[in-house]
Amino acid sequence: MEMQDQPCPIRDVLDRIGDQWSLLILQALAQRTLRFNQLSREIDDISRQMLSRTLKRLETDGFVRRTLFAEVPPRVEYTLTELGRSFLSPMQALVEWADTHHAQIRQSRRQARDIASDS
């Protein structure tokens, strides 16, 4: 495969982890292994369908490991893989940056909205 046939690495990765839910799921799993319902409670505004879909994508990309225990009823746990853990440091830097600059960004949005409404 030629280089131009491969997706841009930055876009390819950020498209997957930069969605609305992936970072929240990874942040929740940074603390400990969780079951589906525990994750659902940790991220209370995510639908069960979206949680399931996002977990599958994170598993496909190698960030999360899903373990099924053959019990009655079956038990499924989610944990970060080595790759997922390696992302925690850059993710935390992004979270801290967003937290530090959130008020400034919101102010800029308000100013832009005010200018647009005056036009």
N, CA, C and O atoms as CSV, one atom per row, in Angstrom:
chain,resi,resn,atom,element,x,y,z
A,1,MET,N,N,0.843,-1.176,0.000
A,1,MET,CA,C,0.000,0.000,0.000
A,1,MET,C,C,0.891,1.242,0.000
A,1,MET,O,O,1.821,1.340,0.800
A,2,GLU,N,N,0.613,2.167,-0.877
A,2,GLU,CA,C,1.387,3.396,-0.941
A,2,GLU,C,C,1.001,4.325,0.196
A,2,GLU,O,O,-0.096,4.231,0.747
A,3,MET,N,N,1.914,5.222,0.540
A,3,MET,CA,C,1.697,6.136,1.661
A,3,MET,C,C,0.423,6.957,1.491
A,3,MET,O,O,-0.308,7.151,2.462
A,4,GLN,N,N,0.133,7.452,0.266
A,4,GLN,CA,C,-1.047,8.285,0.088
A,4,GLN,C,C,-2.353,7.485,0.218
A,4,GLN,O,O,-3.423,8.076,0.366
A,5,ASP,N,N,-2.272,6.149,0.165
A,5,ASP,CA,C,-3.459,5.322,0.340
A,5,ASP,C,C,-3.807,5.127,1.812
A,5,ASP,O,O,-4.918,4.704,2.135
A,6,GLN,N,N,-2.869,5.430,2.703
A,6,GLN,CA,C,-3.092,5.254,4.131
A,6,GLN,C,C,-3.694,6.529,4.707
A,6,GLN,O,O,-3.360,7.633,4.276
A,7,PRO,N,N,-4.581,6.372,5.681
A,7,PRO,CA,C,-5.172,7.572,6.290
A,7,PRO,C,C,-4.131,8.362,7.065
A,7,PRO,O,O,-3.130,7.811,7.522
A,8,CYS,N,N,-4.373,9.638,7.205
A,8,CYS,CA,C,-3.516,10.489,8.021
A,8,CYS,C,C,-3.567,9.958,9.454
A,8,CYS,O,O,-4.656,9.839,10.015
A,9,PRO,N,N,-2.423,9.636,10.061
A,9,PRO,CA,C,-2.446,9.046,11.409
A,9,PRO,C,C,-3.132,9.932,12.435
A,9,PRO,O,O,-3.874,9.438,13.283
A,10,ILE,N,N,-2.892,11.230,12.368
A,10,ILE,CA,C,-3.500,12.128,13.349
A,10,ILE,C,C,-5.012,12.125,13.208
A,10,ILE,O,O,-5.732,11.962,14.193
A,11,ARG,N,N,-5.490,12.302,11.996
A,11,ARG,CA,C,-6.935,12.318,11.764
A,11,ARG,C,C,-7.564,10.968,12.098
A,11,ARG,O,O,-8.639,10.903,12.695
A,12,ASP,N,N,-6.881,9.893,11.708
A,12,ASP,CA,C,-7.406,8.549,11.936
A,12,ASP,C,C,-7.600,8.280,13.429
A,12,ASP,O,O,-8.636,7.750,13.830
A,13,VAL,N,N,-6.626,8.636,14.243
A,13,VAL,CA,C,-6.720,8.386,15.687
A,13,VAL,C,C,-7.674,9.373,16.346
A,13,VAL,O,O,-8.530,8.973,17.135
A,14,LEU,N,N,-7.536,10.659,16.029
A,14,LEU,CA,C,-8.379,11.661,16.684
A,14,LEU,C,C,-9.853,11.498,16.329
A,14,LEU,O,O,-10.723,11.797,17.147
A,15,ASP,N,N,-10.142,11.030,15.124
A,15,ASP,CA,C,-11.541,10.769,14.765
A,15,ASP,C,C,-12.158,9.732,15.685
A,15,ASP,O,O,-13.351,9.791,15.979
A,16,ARG,N,N,-11.357,8.789,16.138
A,16,ARG,CA,C,-11.885,7.721,16.978
A,16,ARG,C,C,-11.945,8.095,18.457
A,16,ARG,O,O,-12.936,7.808,19.128
A,17,ILE,N,N,-10.898,8.730,18.966
A,17,ILE,CA,C,-10.887,9.033,20.400
A,17,ILE,C,C,-11.403,10.418,20.716
A,17,ILE,O,O,-11.632,10.750,21.879
A,18,GLY,N,N,-11.588,11.230,19.687
A,18,GLY,CA,C,-12.013,12.600,19.907
A,18,GLY,C,C,-13.514,12.791,19.846
A,18,GLY,O,O,-13.995,13.923,19.798
A,19,ASP,N,N,-14.257,11.699,19.848
A,19,ASP,CA,C,-15.710,11.835,19.813
A,19,ASP,C,C,-16.222,12.262,21.190
A,19,ASP,O,O,-15.445,12.467,22.122
A,20,GLN,N,N,-17.500,12.387,21.291
A,20,GLN,CA,C,-18.102,12.912,22.517
A,20,GLN,C,C,-17.898,12.008,23.729
A,20,GLN,O,O,-17.879,12.502,24.856
A,21,TRP,N,N,-17.746,10.700,23.531
A,21,TRP,CA,C,-17.797,9.772,24.660
A,21,TRP,C,C,-16.498,9.041,24.974
A,21,TRP,O,O,-16.287,8.650,26.122
A,22,SER,N,N,-15.627,8.846,23.997
A,22,SER,CA,C,-14.443,8.006,24.205
A,22,SER,C,C,-13.565,8.482,25.354
A,22,SER,O,O,-13.146,7.679,26.188
A,23,LEU,N,N,-13.286,9.775,25.404
A,23,LEU,CA,C,-12.422,10.275,26.477
A,23,LEU,C,C,-13.046,10.074,27.852
A,23,LEU,O,O,-12.349,9.770,28.820
A,24,LEU,N,N,-14.357,10.244,27.932
A,24,LEU,CA,C,-15.034,10.027,29.222
A,24,LEU,C,C,-14.951,8.567,29.650
A,24,LEU,O,O,-14.761,8.272,30.830
A,25,ILE,N,N,-15.094,7.662,28.699
A,25,ILE,CA,C,-15.001,6.228,29.006
A,25,ILE,C,C,-13.578,5.883,29.423
A,25,ILE,O,O,-13.370,5.184,30.415
A,26,LEU,N,N,-12.595,6.373,28.664
A,26,LEU,CA,C,-11.200,6.092,29.008
A,26,LEU,C,C,-10.852,6.670,30.380
A,26,LEU,O,O,-10.132,6.045,31.158
A,27,GLN,N,N,-11.359,7.847,30.666
A,27,GLN,CA,C,-11.103,8.469,31.972
A,27,GLN,C,C,-11.721,7.634,33.098
A,27,GLN,O,O,-11.105,7.464,34.150
A,28,ALA,N,N,-12.915,7.122,32.885
A,28,ALA,CA,C,-13.564,6.285,33.900
A,28,ALA,C,C,-12.782,4.990,34.120
A,28,ALA,O,O,-12.627,4.535,35.253
A,29,LEU,N,N,-12.290,4.402,33.029
A,29,LEU,CA,C,-11.545,3.146,33.145
A,29,LEU,C,C,-10.120,3.349,33.646
A,29,LEU,O,O,-9.450,2.382,34.008
A,30,ALA,N,N,-9.654,4.585,33.671
A,30,ALA,CA,C,-8.306,4.860,34.181
A,30,ALA,C,C,-8.209,4.513,35.657
A,30,ALA,O,O,-7.137,4.163,36.151
A,31,GLN,N,N,-9.326,4.610,36.353
A,31,GLN,CA,C,-9.330,4.375,37.793
A,31,GLN,C,C,-9.384,2.888,38.150
A,31,GLN,O,O,-8.736,2.436,39.095
A,32,ARG,N,N,-10.175,2.136,37.370
A,32,ARG,CA,C,-10.349,0.712,37.700
A,32,ARG,C,C,-11.115,0.001,36.589
A,32,ARG,O,O,-11.667,0.633,35.689
A,33,THR,N,N,-11.136,-1.299,36.670
A,33,THR,CA,C,-11.937,-2.136,35.776
A,33,THR,C,C,-13.398,-1.944,36.154
A,33,THR,O,O,-13.747,-1.904,37.334
A,34,LEU,N,N,-14.250,-1.825,35.134
A,34,LEU,CA,C,-15.673,-1.593,35.392
A,34,LEU,C,C,-16.533,-2.508,34.541
A,34,LEU,O,O,-16.140,-2.932,33.455
A,35,ARG,N,N,-17.715,-2.800,35.063
A,35,ARG,CA,C,-18.723,-3.515,34.295
A,35,ARG,C,C,-19.556,-2.491,33.522
A,35,ARG,O,O,-19.490,-1.290,33.785
A,36,PHE,N,N,-20.338,-2.988,32.569
A,36,PHE,CA,C,-21.109,-2.112,31.696
A,36,PHE,C,C,-22.011,-1.170,32.496
A,36,PHE,O,O,-22.015,0.036,32.250
A,37,ASN,N,N,-22.766,-1.705,33.440
A,37,ASN,CA,C,-23.681,-0.870,34.221
A,37,ASN,C,C,-22.947,0.148,35.090
A,37,ASN,O,O,-23.446,1.251,35.312
A,38,GLN,N,N,-21.771,-0.215,35.578
A,38,GLN,CA,C,-20.977,0.732,36.348
A,38,GLN,C,C,-20.527,1.894,35.458
A,38,GLN,O,O,-20.583,3.056,35.859
A,39,LEU,N,N,-20.083,1.560,34.249
A,39,LEU,CA,C,-19.695,2.607,33.297
A,39,LEU,C,C,-20.881,3.494,32.967
A,39,LEU,O,O,-20.749,4.715,32.881
A,40,SER,N,N,-22.033,2.881,32.784
A,40,SER,CA,C,-23.243,3.633,32.468
A,40,SER,C,C,-23.582,4.617,33.580
A,40,SER,O,O,-24.014,5.737,33.308
A,41,ARG,N,N,-23.390,4.209,34.824
A,41,ARG,CA,C,-23.651,5.109,35.952
A,41,ARG,C,C,-22.584,6.206,36.060
A,41,ARG,O,O,-22.890,7.344,36.415
A,42,GLU,N,N,-21.336,5.854,35.752
A,42,GLU,CA,C,-20.243,6.839,35.815
A,42,GLU,C,C,-20.455,7.958,34.798
A,42,GLU,O,O,-20.149,9.120,35.067
A,43,ILE,N,N,-20.983,7.597,33.628
A,43,ILE,CA,C,-21.222,8.563,32.554
A,43,ILE,C,C,-22.731,8.611,32.356
A,43,ILE,O,O,-23.256,8.060,31.388
A,44,ASP,N,N,-23.414,9.261,33.263
A,44,ASP,CA,C,-24.866,9.131,33.369
A,44,ASP,C,C,-25.663,9.678,32.193
A,44,ASP,O,O,-26.835,9.327,32.058
A,45,ASP,N,N,-25.094,10.512,31.342
A,45,ASP,CA,C,-25.887,11.041,30.238
A,45,ASP,C,C,-25.636,10.320,28.916
A,45,ASP,O,O,-26.090,10.787,27.872
A,46,ILE,N,N,-24.930,9.201,28.936
A,46,ILE,CA,C,-24.718,8.410,27.726
A,46,ILE,C,C,-25.798,7.333,27.636
A,46,ILE,O,O,-26.136,6.697,28.634
A,47,SER,N,N,-26.327,7.138,26.449
A,47,SER,CA,C,-27.317,6.073,26.268
A,47,SER,C,C,-26.605,4.721,26.292
A,47,SER,O,O,-25.407,4.634,26.022
A,48,ARG,N,N,-27.340,3.694,26.612
A,48,ARG,CA,C,-26.758,2.344,26.651
A,48,ARG,C,C,-26.259,1.939,25.266
A,48,ARG,O,O,-25.217,1.297,25.139
A,49,GLN,N,N,-27.004,2.315,24.237
A,49,GLN,CA,C,-26.605,1.987,22.867
A,49,GLN,C,C,-25.289,2.685,22.498
A,49,GLN,O,O,-24.403,2.070,21.905
A,50,MET,N,N,-25.167,3.961,22.850
A,50,MET,CA,C,-23.946,4.702,22.529
A,50,MET,C,C,-22.771,4.189,23.347
A,50,MET,O,O,-21.652,4.120,22.838
A,51,LEU,N,N,-23.001,3.831,24.595
A,51,LEU,CA,C,-21.945,3.259,25.421
A,51,LEU,C,C,-21.444,1.961,24.800
A,51,LEU,O,O,-20.238,1.743,24.682
A,52,SER,N,N,-22.369,1.114,24.409
A,52,SER,CA,C,-22.004,-0.155,23.791
A,52,SER,C,C,-21.210,0.059,22.497
A,52,SER,O,O,-20.185,-0.587,22.278
A,53,ARG,N,N,-21.684,0.957,21.654
A,53,ARG,CA,C,-21.030,1.243,20.373
A,53,ARG,C,C,-19.616,1.810,20.597
A,53,ARG,O,O,-18.669,1.412,19.919
A,54,THR,N,N,-19.489,2.729,21.539
A,54,THR,CA,C,-18.190,3.352,21.788
A,54,THR,C,C,-17.220,2.350,22.402
A,54,THR,O,O,-16.044,2.331,22.038
A,55,LEU,N,N,-17.690,1.520,23.324
A,55,LEU,CA,C,-16.836,0.478,23.900
A,55,LEU,C,C,-16.330,-0.467,22.817
A,55,LEU,O,O,-15.161,-0.852,22.833
A,56,LYS,N,N,-17.189,-0.845,21.881
A,56,LYS,CA,C,-16.771,-1.741,20.790
A,56,LYS,C,C,-15.690,-1.094,19.938
A,56,LYS,O,O,-14.729,-1.755,19.544
A,57,ARG,N,N,-15.843,0.210,19.648
A,57,ARG,CA,C,-14.822,0.905,18.855
A,57,ARG,C,C,-13.504,0.985,19.616
A,57,ARG,O,O,-12.438,0.769,19.040
A,58,LEU,N,N,-13.574,1.295,20.909
A,58,LEU,CA,C,-12.354,1.370,21.712
A,58,LEU,C,C,-11.687,0.001,21.830
A,58,LEU,O,O,-10.460,-0.091,21.880
A,59,GLU,N,N,-12.481,-1.051,21.874
A,59,GLU,CA,C,-11.939,-2.408,21.908
A,59,GLU,C,C,-11.292,-2.751,20.564
A,59,GLU,O,O,-10.200,-3.318,20.526
A,60,THR,N,N,-11.959,-2.411,19.474
A,60,THR,CA,C,-11.424,-2.667,18.138
A,60,THR,C,C,-10.085,-1.971,17.938
A,60,THR,O,O,-9.173,-2.530,17.329
A,61,ASP,N,N,-9.971,-0.754,18.449
A,61,ASP,CA,C,-8.742,0.020,18.296
A,61,ASP,C,C,-7.660,-0.360,19.310
A,61,ASP,O,O,-6.534,0.131,19.230
A,62,GLY,N,N,-7.996,-1.226,20.255
A,62,GLY,CA,C,-6.992,-1.715,21.194
A,62,GLY,C,C,-6.822,-0.918,22.466
A,62,GLY,O,O,-5.878,-1.156,23.220
A,63,PHE,N,N,-7.724,0.036,22.729
A,63,PHE,CA,C,-7.643,0.830,23.956
A,63,PHE,C,C,-8.250,0.105,25.153
A,63,PHE,O,O,-7.807,0.289,26.287
A,64,VAL,N,N,-9.256,-0.714,24.898
A,64,VAL,CA,C,-10.036,-1.350,25.958
A,64,VAL,C,C,-10.070,-2.860,25.718
A,64,VAL,O,O,-10.152,-3.325,24.581
A,65,ARG,N,N,-10.004,-3.612,26.822
A,65,ARG,CA,C,-10.152,-5.065,26.756
A,65,ARG,C,C,-11.483,-5.439,27.406
A,65,ARG,O,O,-11.797,-5.010,28.517
A,66,ARG,N,N,-12.237,-6.232,26.699
A,66,ARG,CA,C,-13.527,-6.739,27.190
A,66,ARG,C,C,-13.313,-8.186,27.615
A,66,ARG,O,O,-12.831,-9.002,26.830
A,67,THR,N,N,-13.671,-8.505,28.854
A,67,THR,CA,C,-13.520,-9.860,29.364
A,67,THR,C,C,-14.891,-10.388,29.756
A,67,THR,O,O,-15.592,-9.790,30.573
A,68,LEU,N,N,-15.263,-11.523,29.160
A,68,LEU,CA,C,-16.539,-12.181,29.442
A,68,LEU,C,C,-16.271,-13.345,30.386
A,68,LEU,O,O,-15.443,-14.209,30.098
A,69,PHE,N,N,-16.970,-13.364,31.507
A,69,PHE,CA,C,-16.847,-14.443,32.474
A,69,PHE,C,C,-18.042,-15.375,32.309
A,69,PHE,O,O,-19.192,-14.938,32.334
A,70,ALA,N,N,-17.760,-16.645,32.144
A,70,ALA,CA,C,-18.808,-17.647,31.925
A,70,ALA,C,C,-19.468,-17.995,33.254
A,70,ALA,O,O,-19.202,-19.037,33.852
A,71,GLU,N,N,-20.328,-17.099,33.690
A,71,GLU,CA,C,-21.075,-17.274,34.932
A,71,GLU,C,C,-22.550,-17.137,34.608
A,71,GLU,O,O,-22.925,-16.754,33.500
A,72,VAL,N,N,-23.370,-17.450,35.577
A,72,VAL,CA,C,-24.807,-17.238,35.409
A,72,VAL,C,C,-25.247,-16.241,36.463
A,72,VAL,O,O,-25.184,-16.556,37.652
A,73,PRO,N,N,-25.690,-15.047,36.079
A,73,PRO,CA,C,-25.699,-14.524,34.715
A,73,PRO,C,C,-24.281,-14.158,34.264
A,73,PRO,O,O,-23.397,-13.952,35.095
A,74,PRO,N,N,-24.070,-14.079,32.950
A,74,PRO,CA,C,-22.724,-13.740,32.453
A,74,PRO,C,C,-22.281,-12.371,32.965
A,74,PRO,O,O,-23.090,-11.456,33.122
A,75,ARG,N,N,-21.003,-12.256,33.214
A,75,ARG,CA,C,-20.423,-10.998,33.692
A,75,ARG,C,C,-19.403,-10.529,32.667
A,75,ARG,O,O,-18.584,-11.316,32.192
A,76,VAL,N,N,-19.452,-9.242,32.326
A,76,VAL,CA,C,-18.513,-8.653,31.368
A,76,VAL,C,C,-17.828,-7.477,32.056
A,76,VAL,O,O,-18.482,-6.629,32.665
A,77,GLU,N,N,-16.512,-7.441,31.948
A,77,GLU,CA,C,-15.742,-6.343,32.523
A,77,GLU,C,C,-14.918,-5.672,31.439
A,77,GLU,O,O,-14.489,-6.299,30.471
A,78,TYR,N,N,-14.711,-4.374,31.633
A,78,TYR,CA,C,-13.913,-3.577,30.707
A,78,TYR,C,C,-12.742,-2.983,31.461
A,78,TYR,O,O,-12.893,-2.479,32.574
A,79,THR,N,N,-11.575,-3.047,30.845
A,79,THR,CA,C,-10.367,-2.499,31.443
A,79,THR,C,C,-9.502,-1.898,30.341
A,79,THR,O,O,-9.629,-2.262,29.172
A,80,LEU,N,N,-8.633,-0.986,30.716
A,80,LEU,CA,C,-7.726,-0.415,29.737
A,80,LEU,C,C,-6.631,-1.415,29.399
A,80,LEU,O,O,-6.157,-2.147,30.267
A,81,THR,N,N,-6.237,-1.440,28.144
A,81,THR,CA,C,-5.098,-2.235,27.709
A,81,THR,C,C,-3.830,-1.426,27.961
A,81,THR,O,O,-3.893,-0.297,28.449
A,82,GLU,N,N,-2.692,-2.002,27.631
A,82,GLU,CA,C,-1.429,-1.263,27.732
A,82,GLU,C,C,-1.475,-0.025,26.829
A,82,GLU,O,O,-1.004,1.045,27.214
A,83,LEU,N,N,-2.039,-0.175,25.636
A,83,LEU,CA,C,-2.179,0.967,24.730
A,83,LEU,C,C,-3.079,2.037,25.355
A,83,LEU,O,O,-2.760,3.225,25.311
A,84,GLY,N,N,-4.190,1.616,25.930
A,84,GLY,CA,C,-5.096,2.551,26.589
A,84,GLY,C,C,-4.422,3.280,27.732
A,84,GLY,O,O,-4.607,4.486,27.898
A,85,ARG,N,N,-3.640,2.558,28.523
A,85,ARG,CA,C,-2.922,3.184,29.636
A,85,ARG,C,C,-1.872,4.172,29.124
A,85,ARG,O,O,-1.627,5.203,29.751
A,86,SER,N,N,-1.253,3.855,27.982
A,86,SER,CA,C,-0.234,4.752,27.436
A,86,SER,C,C,-0.840,6.072,26.975
A,86,SER,O,O,-0.129,7.066,26.828
A,87,PHE,N,N,-2.143,6.085,26.747
A,87,PHE,CA,C,-2.823,7.300,26.304
A,87,PHE,C,C,-3.238,8.192,27.476
A,87,PHE,O,O,-3.599,9.349,27.261
A,88,LEU,N,N,-3.194,7.686,28.693
A,88,LEU,CA,C,-3.671,8.451,29.849
A,88,LEU,C,C,-2.913,9.754,30.054
A,88,LEU,O,O,-3.528,10.777,30.355
A,89,SER,N,N,-1.608,9.742,29.900
A,89,SER,CA,C,-0.831,10.953,30.125
A,89,SER,C,C,-1.164,12.048,29.112
A,89,SER,O,O,-1.447,13.172,29.526
A,90,PRO,N,N,-1.144,11.772,27.797
A,90,PRO,CA,C,-1.553,12.824,26.857
A,90,PRO,C,C,-3.021,13.222,27.034
A,90,PRO,O,O,-3.374,14.388,26.858
A,91,MET,N,N,-3.867,12.263,27.379
A,91,MET,CA,C,-5.280,12.580,27.591
A,91,MET,C,C,-5.425,13.521,28.780
A,91,MET,O,O,-6.194,14.480,28.717
A,92,GLN,N,N,-4.698,13.261,29.857
A,92,GLN,CA,C,-4.780,14.111,31.045
A,92,GLN,C,C,-4.301,15.522,30.732
A,92,GLN,O,O,-4.865,16.497,31.228
A,93,ALA,N,N,-3.259,15.630,29.907
A,93,ALA,CA,C,-2.777,16.961,29.512
A,93,ALA,C,C,-3.872,17.705,28.741
A,93,ALA,O,O,-4.067,18.903,28.941
A,94,LEU,N,N,-4.575,17.004,27.872
A,94,LEU,CA,C,-5.670,17.616,27.115
A,94,LEU,C,C,-6.809,18.027,28.044
A,94,LEU,O,O,-7.362,19.118,27.902
A,95,VAL,N,N,-7.160,17.169,28.984
A,95,VAL,CA,C,-8.228,17.471,29.941
A,95,VAL,C,C,-7.856,18.691,30.782
A,95,VAL,O,O,-8.685,19.574,31.000
A,96,GLU,N,N,-6.627,18.738,31.248
A,96,GLU,CA,C,-6.186,19.880,32.059
A,96,GLU,C,C,-6.187,21.170,31.242
A,96,GLU,O,O,-6.592,22.223,31.734
A,97,TRP,N,N,-5.730,21.081,29.982
A,97,TRP,CA,C,-5.738,22.262,29.118
A,97,TRP,C,C,-7.172,22.752,28.916
A,97,TRP,O,O,-7.444,23.948,29.017
A,98,ALA,N,N,-8.081,21.827,28.633
A,98,ALA,CA,C,-9.484,22.199,28.425
A,98,ALA,C,C,-10.066,22.836,29.683
A,98,ALA,O,O,-10.792,23.826,29.603
A,99,ASP,N,N,-9.752,22.277,30.822
A,99,ASP,CA,C,-10.259,22.824,32.081
A,99,ASP,C,C,-9.706,24.230,32.328
A,99,ASP,O,O,-10.438,25.124,32.752
A,100,THR,N,N,-8.436,24.417,32.066
A,100,THR,CA,C,-7.798,25.716,32.277
A,100,THR,C,C,-8.372,26.791,31.349
A,100,THR,O,O,-8.546,27.937,31.763
A,101,HIS,N,N,-8.661,26.431,30.119
A,101,HIS,CA,C,-9.049,27.418,29.113
A,101,HIS,C,C,-10.543,27.443,28.792
A,101,HIS,O,O,-10.971,28.197,27.918
A,102,HIS,N,N,-11.325,26.645,29.473
A,102,HIS,CA,C,-12.742,26.535,29.156
A,102,HIS,C,C,-13.467,27.873,29.269
A,102,HIS,O,O,-14.235,28.233,28.377
A,103,ALA,N,N,-13.238,28.607,30.343
A,103,ALA,CA,C,-13.914,29.902,30.531
A,103,ALA,C,C,-13.544,30.876,29.413
A,103,ALA,O,O,-14.403,31.599,28.908
A,104,GLN,N,N,-12.291,30.896,29.034
A,104,GLN,CA,C,-11.840,31.782,27.952
A,104,GLN,C,C,-12.500,31.403,26.618
A,104,GLN,O,O,-12.900,32.278,25.850
A,105,ILE,N,N,-12.607,30.135,26.355
A,105,ILE,CA,C,-13.242,29.663,25.117
A,105,ILE,C,C,-14.722,30.025,25.113
A,105,ILE,O,O,-15.249,30.486,24.100
A,106,ARG,N,N,-15.390,29.816,26.240
A,106,ARG,CA,C,-16.810,30.177,26.327
A,106,ARG,C,C,-17.017,31.673,26.130
A,106,ARG,O,O,-17.967,32.090,25.468
A,107,GLN,N,N,-16.124,32.485,26.706
A,107,GLN,CA,C,-16.206,33.934,26.535
A,107,GLN,C,C,-16.031,34.307,25.056
A,107,GLN,O,O,-16.772,35.143,24.538
A,108,SER,N,N,-15.075,33.704,24.390
A,108,SER,CA,C,-14.867,33.974,22.960
A,108,SER,C,C,-16.102,33.595,22.148
A,108,SER,O,O,-16.481,34.312,21.221
A,109,ARG,N,N,-16.725,32.477,22.490
A,109,ARG,CA,C,-17.949,32.059,21.787
A,109,ARG,C,C,-19.068,33.079,22.002
A,109,ARG,O,O,-19.785,33.430,21.065
A,110,ARG,N,N,-19.212,33.553,23.245
A,110,ARG,CA,C,-20.248,34.556,23.530
A,110,ARG,C,C,-19.999,35.830,22.721
A,110,ARG,O,O,-20.927,36.397,22.145
A,111,GLN,N,N,-18.746,36.272,22.683
A,111,GLN,CA,C,-18.412,37.481,21.921
A,111,GLN,C,C,-18.707,37.284,20.436
A,111,GLN,O,O,-19.260,38.174,19.791
A,112,ALA,N,N,-18.346,36.143,19.899
A,112,ALA,CA,C,-18.604,35.872,18.477
A,112,ALA,C,C,-20.106,35.824,18.213
A,112,ALA,O,O,-20.570,36.324,17.189
A,113,ARG,N,N,-20.864,35.228,19.126
A,113,ARG,CA,C,-22.320,35.150,18.976
A,113,ARG,C,C,-22.932,36.543,19.051
A,113,ARG,O,O,-23.841,36.865,18.286
A,114,ASP,N,N,-22.432,37.379,19.977
A,114,ASP,CA,C,-22.934,38.758,20.099
A,114,ASP,C,C,-22.650,39.567,18.840
A,114,ASP,O,O,-23.506,40.320,18.374
A,115,ILE,N,N,-21.448,39.412,18.291
A,115,ILE,CA,C,-21.099,40.134,17.059
A,115,ILE,C,C,-21.978,39.672,15.912
A,115,ILE,O,O,-22.432,40.482,15.104
A,116,ALA,N,N,-22.219,38.359,15.839
A,116,ALA,CA,C,-23.050,37.825,14.753
A,116,ALA,C,C,-24.489,38.290,14.894
A,116,ALA,O,O,-25.150,38.560,13.891
A,117,SER,N,N,-24.984,38.387,16.111
A,117,SER,CA,C,-26.374,38.831,16.295
A,117,SER,C,C,-26.538,40.322,16.046
A,117,SER,O,O,-27.636,40.774,15.724
A,118,ASP,N,N,-25.458,41.100,16.191
A,118,ASP,CA,C,-25.508,42.526,15.905
A,118,ASP,C,C,-25.456,42.818,14.418
A,118,ASP,O,O,-25.821,43.909,13.981
A,119,SER,N,N,-25.009,41.856,13.649
A,119,SER,CA,C,-24.858,42.061,12.201
A,119,SER,C,C,-26.174,41.960,11.467
A,119,SER,O,O,-26.213,42.109,10.245
